[in-house]
Structures are given as structure tokens and as C-alpha cells.
Amino acid sequence: MATVEIYTKGYCPYCMRAVMLLKQKGIAFTEYKIDVQPELRAKMIARANGGYTVPQIFINDQHIGGCDEMMALEAQQKLDALLAA
């Protein structure tokens, strides 16, 4: 099973949508809430090559982008293969 990490904020609808998809798929993930732990924001931006919006999603340390990118992978039927790695 893949290691999944997601940086979120509590009031972000895109974050909620991304988290909901992972939960529907039964995927275990680590969530970093940068509104609760603002010190993690700089780490997120560095890991995401300058990406500063949330969510920022990583699968096996590979940055896949945000919610739209994850949903595009799902629509292309490529997400499950990444999550199974």
C-alpha cells in the first residue's frame, strides 16, 4: 500500500473533497492540518515545489498536486495504480 500524505486546512472544500475520496477508497493517509500547525506550511511549500494552496497531495513522496489533479488521475483510472504501489 502506498504512503499518502495530504496538507489541508479545515475550512477548505477542496481538501474535504480530496480526503473524502481517499476515505471512500479505504486508503490510510497522514493529514497535516496547516491551519492548526502553521509551522508545517513552509515544509509543504518546499515539498510542493512552490505550491502554496491546499490541498497538496503526495503519494510515495511523489507530489501529485492538489484536489483537481487527484480527481483527474481518478477520472483517467490512474489513481488506483498509484495507491496500490
Secondary structure, DSSP 4 states (H G I P E B T S, - for coil): ---EEEEE-TT-HHHHHHHHHHHHTT---EEEETTT-GGGHHHHHHHTTT--SS-EEEETTEEEESHHHHHHHHHTT-HHHHHH-
